[in-house]
Amino acid sequence: MRLDARKAVKTLRDRNVLPDQCRAALLVGSAARGWSNRRSDLDIYLVSAEPWAGPDTVEVRVSLDPDVVRQHTFHADGCDWDLAYWLDTQVDQMVAKVSWAEYDRVRADSNDVLLPREEAFLGRIATCVPLLGEDWVARRRAEIDGSAFRSVLVARSLGAAGRAIEDGLGQLEDGDLHSSMISARLAFGHTVDALLEERGEYDSYAYKWRPRRFQAANPAALTFDEYWDVETMRDFDRDDPKKWINNILTLCQDLALKVEV
């Protein structure tokens, strides 16, 4: 699905859902990346100077001031348009959360630094399609590129992978094969996320797009075929699960050493 920017802005204006002081309107998610299909929604971030007070909105919580983002959905041109209204000052706060000074202070447990919704916002700036506010996007991209955002996410994913590896090894030693297998899969997922985040492919919470993100990142440490073999458990032998678990946990340890935080 390709979205015509002028037509999209006209649709927003005609429906009176575009803020008067809109500084940027950003197409994000699968449609922005050319990954959408005929059943996909259009996800649009609207950034303005003043809070949006339009009708029929729902509030979702963020760890910012103000602590809400308003959302509105409507149907047009055969699909749902999902709008999220952000304040420019909220974006300032998110960028400040991933400054190098802040990274040095918290040592990058992203779960404490950014909520998933905030992480997704910053990550999607790199791949968004500006409908309005190209200069705003260019400035924010430069700020994020110069921040510790990438390092925060990579360190978070490596930390989660390390904990899952330790869990898997302990469970394996105790003969708890089912739990160890789950831990091995979790360890692999977090390790792959670290590989992709190192290459600037964020949005790890959108698990369904991991194969697409992997192909876009094309990490040198792991081929897509190797990744897909593990993701689909191609080499798993029900008669010898220990071998698969050990191989995956060892692979995760080896890959983690190749990731630069």
C-alpha positions in Angstrom: 0.0 0.0 0.0 1.3 3.4 -1.0 -0.1 6.5 0.6 -0.1 9.8 -1.2 1.1 12.4 1.3 -1.1 15.3 0.0 -4.2 13.1 -0.2 -3.5 11.9 3.4 -3.1 15.4 4.7 -6.3 16.5 2.9 -8.2 13.5 4.5 -7.0 14.5 8.0 -8.0 18.1 7.4 -11.4 17.2 6.0 -12.1 15.2 9.1 -10.9 17.9 11.4 -8.4 15.6 13.1 -5.2 17.6 12.2 -4.1 19.9 15.0 -3.9 23.6 14.1 -0.3 23.7 15.4 0.8 20.4 13.9 4.6 20.4 13.6 4.8 16.9 12.0 2.5 14.3 10.7 4.3 10.9 10.3 3.3 7.7 8.7 4.9 5.0 10.7 4.8 1.2 11.0 4.3 -1.3 8.2 2.8 1.2 5.7 5.8 3.5 6.1 8.2 0.6 5.3 6.2 -0.9 2.4 5.3 -4.0 4.4 1.6 -3.5 4.7 -1.2 -5.5 3.1 -4.8 -4.8 2.2 -5.8 -5.7 5.8 -3.3 -3.3 7.4 -4.1 -0.2 9.3 -2.5 3.2 8.7 -0.5 4.3 11.8 0.1 8.1 12.0 1.8 10.1 14.6 0.7 13.8 14.9 3.1 16.0 16.8 1.9 19.5 17.9 2.7 22.3 20.4 -0.6 22.1 22.2 -2.6 19.1 23.5 -5.2 17.8 21.1 -8.8 18.2 22.4 -10.7 16.6 19.5 -13.7 14.3 20.0 -13.7 10.5 20.3 -10.2 10.1 21.7 -8.9 7.5 24.1 -6.0 8.2 26.5 -3.0 5.9 26.8 -0.4 6.4 29.6 3.2 7.3 29.1 5.9 8.2 31.6 6.2 11.8 30.5 4.7 15.2 31.3 1.8 15.2 30.5 1.5 11.5 31.1 -1.1 10.7 28.3 -1.1 10.4 24.6 -4.5 10.7 22.9 -5.6 8.3 20.2 -8.3 8.4 17.6 -9.3 5.9 14.9 -11.5 6.4 11.8 -12.2 4.4 8.6 -11.4 5.9 5.2 -10.2 4.6 1.8 -10.9 1.0 2.8 -8.8 0.9 6.0 -8.6 2.1 9.6 -6.5 5.2 10.3 -5.0 5.0 13.8 -3.8 8.4 15.0 -1.7 9.1 18.0 -1.3 12.7 19.2 2.0 13.6 20.8 3.4 16.9 22.1 6.7 18.2 20.9 7.7 18.6 24.5 7.0 14.9 25.1 9.4 14.1 22.3 12.0 16.4 24.0 11.6 14.3 27.1 12.0 11.0 25.3 15.2 12.2 23.6 16.5 13.4 27.0 15.9 10.0 28.5 18.4 8.4 26.1 21.1 11.0 26.4 24.6 9.7 27.0 24.6 11.3 30.4 21.5 9.4 31.3 22.8 6.2 29.8 25.9 6.4 32.0 23.7 6.9 35.0 21.3 4.0 34.5 23.5 1.7 32.5 20.7 1.0 30.1 18.0 -1.2 31.4 15.5 0.1 28.8 12.6 -1.2 30.7 13.3 1.5 33.3 14.2 4.2 30.8 11.5 4.0 28.1 8.0 2.5 28.1 7.3 0.3 25.0 5.2 3.1 23.4 8.0 5.6 23.9 10.6 3.2 22.5 8.5 2.6 19.5 8.1 6.3 18.8 11.8 7.0 18.9 12.6 3.9 16.8 10.0 4.7 14.2 11.4 8.1 13.5 14.2 6.5 11.5 11.8 4.8 9.1 8.8 7.1 9.1 7.4 8.9 6.1 6.8 12.6 6.8 3.4 13.8 5.6 4.1 17.1 7.1 7.3 18.5 8.9 10.2 17.1 6.9 12.6 19.6 8.7 11.2 18.5 12.1 11.9 14.8 11.2 15.4 15.6 10.0 16.2 17.4 13.2 14.8 14.6 15.4 16.6 11.9 13.4 19.9 13.7 14.0 19.2 14.0 17.7 18.3 10.3 18.1 21.3 9.2 16.0 23.6 11.3 18.3 22.0 9.9 21.4 22.5 6.7 23.4 19.2 5.2 22.0 20.9 2.4 20.0 23.2 1.5 23.0 20.3 1.5 25.4 18.3 -1.0 23.3 21.3 -3.2 22.5 22.3 -3.4 26.1 18.8 -4.1 27.2 18.5 -7.0 24.6 21.9 -8.5 25.5 21.0 -8.3 29.2 17.7 -10.1 28.6 19.5 -12.7 26.4 22.1 -13.3 29.1 19.4 -13.9 31.7 17.5 -16.3 29.5 20.8 -18.2 28.7 21.4 -18.6 32.4 17.9 -19.8 33.0 18.1 -22.2 30.2 21.4 -23.7 31.4 20.1 -24.1 34.9 16.8 -25.7 33.8 18.8 -28.0 31.5 21.0 -29.1 34.4 17.9 -29.9 36.4 16.4 -32.0 33.6 13.5 -29.5 33.0 13.7 -29.7 29.2 10.4 -28.0 28.5 11.3 -24.9 30.4 14.9 -24.9 29.1 13.6 -25.0 25.5 11.4 -22.0 26.2 14.4 -20.2 27.7 16.5 -21.0 24.7 13.9 -19.6 22.3 13.7 -16.4 24.5 17.5 -16.1 24.5 17.6 -16.4 20.8 14.9 -13.8 20.2 16.7 -11.3 22.5 20.0 -12.0 20.8 18.6 -11.5 17.4 17.0 -8.2 18.6 20.4 -7.1 19.8 21.9 -7.9 16.3 19.1 -5.9 14.6 19.2 -3.0 17.0 23.0 -2.7 16.5 22.2 -2.2 12.8 19.5 0.4 13.5 16.5 -1.9 13.2 14.4 -1.1 16.2 10.7 -1.8 17.1 11.5 -5.2 18.7 8.0 -5.3 20.3 6.6 -5.8 16.8 7.6 -9.4 16.8 5.6 -10.2 13.7 8.0 -8.1 11.6 11.2 -9.7 12.9 11.9 -11.6 9.6 11.4 -8.3 7.7 13.6 -6.4 10.1 16.2 -9.1 9.8 16.3 -8.9 6.0 16.5 -5.1 6.2 19.4 -5.2 8.7 21.3 -8.1 7.1 23.6 -8.6 10.1 27.0 -10.1 9.1 27.1 -12.5 12.2 24.1 -14.5 11.1 22.5 -15.2 7.7 18.8 -15.1 7.2 18.7 -18.8 6.5 20.5 -19.6 9.7 18.1 -17.3 11.6 15.0 -18.8 10.0 16.2 -22.4 10.7 16.3 -21.5 14.4 13.1 -19.4 14.4 11.2 -22.3 12.9 13.1 -25.0 14.9 14.0 -26.7 11.7 16.8 -28.9 13.3 14.9 -29.8 16.5 14.8 -33.5 17.2 12.1 -34.6 19.7 14.2 -37.6 20.6 17.2 -35.5 21.5 16.0 -32.0 22.7 19.1 -31.4 24.8 21.2 -31.2 21.6 19.0 -28.4 20.1 18.9 -26.5 23.4 22.7 -26.7 23.9 23.3 -25.6 20.3 20.9 -22.6 20.6 22.3 -21.4 23.9 25.9 -21.8 22.6 24.9 -19.9 19.4 23.4 -17.1 21.5 26.6 -16.8 23.6 28.8 -16.7 20.5 26.6 -14.1 18.8 26.4 -11.9 21.8 30.2 -11.5 21.8 30.0 -10.1 18.3 27.5 -7.3 19.1 28.9 -3.9 19.8 27.0 -1.9 22.5 
